[in-house]
Amino acid sequence: MELITDEIRTALLANGRRAAQGDDIDPLPVVKLFTPDTSATWLLTEADVDEPDLYFGLRDLGIGCPELAMVSFAELQEFRGATGMVVERDLRFVAHYPLSIYAQQAVAAGHITA
């Protein structure tokens, strides 16, 4: 399965362009990625316009410290869960809130709850 499709990349770059222009944005997550054998999860909202393989969003590596951070596509492709499973895209994920709400909920719960 393709983690970041052309459609997803286009949406991530559109949000990245808005942020780079100085717009005060709090977009809905575009994609949710996860490892099926751990609780590692990423909710990505934008791509860096100068380095389009760098994504920004909420990440939770399954250690109780969700944070807003950048992640590289290479890191996502190399990441393995506890039993060696690769990162997958949640095909059923539909964002209902802006990233700030998911971040608040994740900090309160100690993990991403989406």
Buried (B, 14 or more C-beta within 10 A) or exposed (E): EEBBEEEBBEBBBBBBEBBEEEEEBEBBBBBBBBBEBBBBBBBBBBBBBEEBBBBBBBBBBBEEEBEBEBBEBEBBEEBEBEEEBBBBBBEEBEBEBBBEBBBEBBBEEEBBEB
